[in-house]
Amino acid sequence: MPAGPKQELNIAMIGHGFMGRAHSNAFAQVGHFFDTPYKPRLRVICGRDRARLEPMAAQWGWEELESDWQKVVSRPDIQIVDIATPNALHAPIAIAAARAGKIVLCEKPLALSLQQAETMVVAALPVPNLVWFNYRRVPAITFAKRLIDQGRLGQIFHYRATYLNQSGNDPSKASTWRYQRAQAGSGVTGDLLSHVVDLAFFLNGRITELNAMTHTFAPGRDVDDAALLMVHFANGSVGSFEASRYGVGCRNRNTFEIHGSKGMLRFNLEDMNRLHFYDATETPSLQGERSLLVTGPDHPYSENFWKPGHPIGYEHTFIATLGDFLTTLAAGQSFHANFADALLVQRVLDGVERSAQARSWINLD
């Protein structure tokens, strides 16, 4: 029997930069890879720069343009509000959209501050919500989670993570909103560190205590360019994190390495289809690091995308995020990462700032 018509979900996306492109592609492509009862409709795109907004809408198929986000969130024909704006607008838009009964999708970090994030979580409790921590949906990372949950690493001892790029070393970027505290709330802490902290929660559980330092390389810049921290996890393991916009030679190096009593996992986003695994339970003569191509068979999302051995790219992580969200929406289940998950990350970011200022350990419990 043929499937019935899909329910249209009218989307209003606020913001039209790099993330707006990634989200637009996910809305357009999700139905090609995930079978859900919904059909996203690119109803209206909202932004302040008309000269950039018009070609963006034409290229990605948005039906209408708007410059006032407050008009968008109150429209009765809109079911989903997607927030891809500078961080300073996350809270007011998300709170207004949630109070209007909309499904709310929001870029990371959730807010400018911990207090804002807490207010957003409360406001969004009655509505389905999502935070675009898309790296959870990299198949190799999802597969790492599966191996950890199966006990293949045993007791976890060490969790190491870095997120390095060289964008801060580019003078042309100095005037963009990501380098202004009033618009971004922080520098590399919210931009890059938030991603690796979310993955740490996803893979290794709750962080209970941290000690951090931050540093700004560019004279006169009011946000952090680099952050380093040591942490304790609730499972007894210890961890280290480093994020920098001055990692010259690194384009987008998001890595983690996890050592346990039974094995090791290592990942680098710059080689995103591979996961490195060491099985310490093998006989000593057979122990060695394996480089696993995580594109199927029997790998996460291998049934959604291409045949085994055919790599996927960055854009597929957003498609998979949205596909999983729509699947849980149809089932009436909670999606992760949601606002509550992002609040855990925000608490760490807040702890990083307090620890760096006080030069001391911060207890997050």
Phi, psi and omega in degrees: 000136178292148179291150179287170179296145180276148178283125178285137173243111180283126185250136169246118178254128180252114186117146186214031179266211182304313179292327176300323177294315180297319180291317180302317179297319179297316179299320182287329189260342190302323180292344178281340186239339182234133179266097177237166180284004188245151174234105178297137178239124183280086191279312183209138175244138188237135177191164185268341184260093185300324182296329177268331184292318184297309178295327177299312180297318181294320183290322187258356173089024175286136187281324184228158175242146178213149179250349184246107183294333180295326175293323183294312187290342181265358183289130182290342181273358181262127176260327183237131171249121181251124187254111179233043185258173165306152189303329183297338181264354182302308186295307182299320180290313182298317181295315179296318181294318179295319179293336176275001176083018182275152164290133187241124173247135187220140174289164176265161348292161187301321189207177175286331188213165177298318180299316177300315182299318179298319178296320179296318180298316180297315182297326185271000181305320184282352187236152173298141182213158184215144168242134188282061168275075192291340184290343172301335185263007168297124183307320181296325179286318176298323178292323175300318177300319179298315181296320179296315180295333177281356180082016184290342177259351181068216177286128181278131179255308187233140171231118180239136181215145174222151169221108187236131165219179185244021186296328181293340181275003180260109184300335182292342181270355188299332184265359182283162187296332181295346181252019179236120185301323182297330181264327187256336182086323178202179179259249182296337181299309179282328186284309185249315183300326180303322180295312184287331175293317177299318178296325178296317175300316182298317187266327191232358175093195193286138172269129185255336186204146180212158173223123190229158167225147175232160182210145175242123182272323185280126180299133176082354179284136185258018173233163182282140178261337181213148177217136177228137178210153171250146183219159165249139176257157180296335181277005177095353179278165176242157183215162173223144181227142173220131175227137182208142170265007178241028175278068185302132185100351180245119180280314181199062188270091176258109187231155165216155176220127185235126180245128178228178184293339182247356181171188184218147172232142178220138182218147175221121182300333179291351172226061199291345180270002181241145173232131179264131186226134175239123182257104183280358178271350175293160174299146185309326183288345182251356182289133179183156182287130177257139173256104186266126173276106190266071177230024182096166000282164177056038173244157180305133176068007179293336177279342182271326187254236191262175180292159181308137179093353180259110186295154172247175185233185182306318184297332182291337179292326176286321178299315180293324176300311180292321178299316177294321179298312181294327177295314179291327177299316180295327182272356182070029182254165177279142178258149174228133012271130178248188182300322181294321176295318180293333176295324176299318177296317181298325178296323177293316179299319176296319178296324177299314181296316181293320181293318180296322179290318184272347185053052182208168175288144178239127177272121183273353178276000000 
